[in-house]
Amino acid sequence: MRYVSTRGQAPSLGFSDAVATGLAPDGGLFVPESLPQFTAADIRAWSKLDYPALCFEFLRHFATDIPEGTLQSIISRSYSKFTHPDIAPLVRLNDDLLVLELFHGPTLAFKDFALQLLGNLYEQQCRDRGQSINVLGATSGDTGSAAIHGLLGKPGTAIFILYPEGRTSPLQERQMACTGASNVHAIAIQGTFDDAQAIVKELLGDQAFRLRHRLSAVNSINLARILAQCVYYLHAWLRLPARVQAEAEFVVPTGNFGNVLAGWMLQKMGVPLRGFRVATNQNDILYRLFTTGDYRVTDVSPSLAPSMDIQVSSNFERFLYYQAGRDPARVREIMHAFKTSGHHRFENFDRDTFTASRCTDAEIAQIIRDVYRRFNYIVDPHTACGFKDIATDRPSVVLSTASPAKFPETIRSAIGIEATHPSLEALKSRPLVKTLLPADTAQVRVFVDRHAV
C-alpha cells in the first residue's frame, strides 16, 4: 500500500514513511493510493474478534511494510492500558439510542485509540532506524494529553504540544503539563487553537527544519490517526443487532473532522454504515457546511465544549480530495481559494450520508440535565452536543468522546454531581510545567530548536 498527497505534488510513500512524515511536503495530507474494498464475507469473518484482533485484521491492509508479528505486538501494547474489557463498549440507553464509550483509555478521551497506537509506531521506528524523532502537535484539549501519554518517557522522542492558553479545561491542561516527563513540552499559545494549528503546519511545511529535527505530526493530519479511528466504528457496527446495523446513524461530536472522516472512509471501504450526523458546538463551521454548502471561517467563541472550538478543520482536505474525484489539481485550487478568502461554496453534498446539528452552551447544560434525568447517565459537554436533534425515525449511536470527569465544573453546574476519576484527582497536587509563548511561529521555532532531541 502506497500513500499519496491530496495535493499531488509529493512522492508517494509507504505506510511507515508516511506516518513519520505526517504532513506531506507539498502541504497536503497523505491518503491511501486506493481504498481496500471489504466484502460481506470479510466483514462476517471479523464479527467475533476482540478489539485488538479486529484492529490487526483491519490495519494489516494499510501497514503493509510492517511485519505482521511486529504489527500485532504494537497493537497489543496500544490497547493494554484501556480499563474496560471491551475497549470501546456500547451502552444501550433505550431500544433506538446507544452510546459508544470511547473514554476508557489512559487520558479518558477518544484520542487514546489512535495516539496510543501512534506512540508505539514512533517507538518502533526509533528502534528500527536508530534515529530520534520530534513530534509536533496542536490541541484544543484532548489530542495533546493523549499524544503526550502515547509518547511519555519513550526513548529517542520529544513531543511539543501547542494549545490555546486559557481555552482548555483545567484538567485537560494538567494532563499535558503535569507529567513530569523530560521529553514532554507543553506550550501555551496566546491565541486560539487555529493559531496553534497554523504554527504547526507552517513548521512542518519548512522542509529544512522538518528534516533537521526529524519532525512528525501528531495531529489528525497524520494518516495513522484516521486509520486507527476507523476500527472503533467497525467494532461497534459489528456488535449492533441486524436491524440497527442497517438503519443506525452514527452521531459524531467533531471539530477537526477527523472523528467523522474515519467512519465515512470505512463506509467507502464497503462497510455498510447508514450515515453520520456531524454534531458541533456553537463554533459551527461544519454545521453550516453540511446544511448550506457554505464553508466560511468566522471568529472562534470559547465554549463549554472546548475541544470543538475550531474553525479550520484540517481533516476536511481529505474529504475534499475524495469529493473532488481524487483530483489533486482541484484540491489545490479550492484550498488556495479558501486560504485566500476564508470561504468556499460547495455543491452536491450527499445529504443522505451526512446530516448536522449545532449546540449552544445553554443547550449543552440542558442536555446534560435531560440525559441524566431520563437515563441516569452522565455525558461530558462534547458528547452532549450529539444528543441535540436525535433522529426519531432511525436508531442512533452517539460517540461519547470523553469522560465527564474531565469537565467537573460543567457537570456540577448542570446536575449538582461531582464527576471524578482517580487519575485526574492525582494531577491536582502536581506542579504545572508549561511554556507561555505568543502566537508567533518564529518564537516556537526557536523553542523547538533548543529542546529537540
Secondary structure, DSSP 8 states (H G I E B T S, - for coil): --EEETTS-S--B-HHHHHHH-B-TTS-BEEESS-----HHHHHHTTT--HHHHHHHHHTTT-TTS-HHHHHHHHHHHTTT-SSTTSS-EEEEETTEEEEE---STTSBTHHHHHHHHHHHHHHHHHHHT--EEEEEE-SSHHHHHHHHHHTT-TTEEEEEEEETT-S-HHHHHHHH----TTEEEEEEES-HHHHHHHHHHHHH-HHHHHHHTEEE-STTSHHHHHHHHHHHHHHHHTS-HHHHHH-EEEEE-SSSHHHHHHHHHHHTT----EEEEEE-SS-HHHHHHHHSEEE-------SSGGG--SS-TTHHHHHHHHTTS-HHHHHHHHHHHHHHSEEE-----TTTEEEEE--HHHHHHHHHHHHHHHS----HHHHHHTTT--SSS-EEEEE-B-GGG-HHHHHHHHS-----HHHHHHTTS----EEEES-HHHHHHHHHHH--
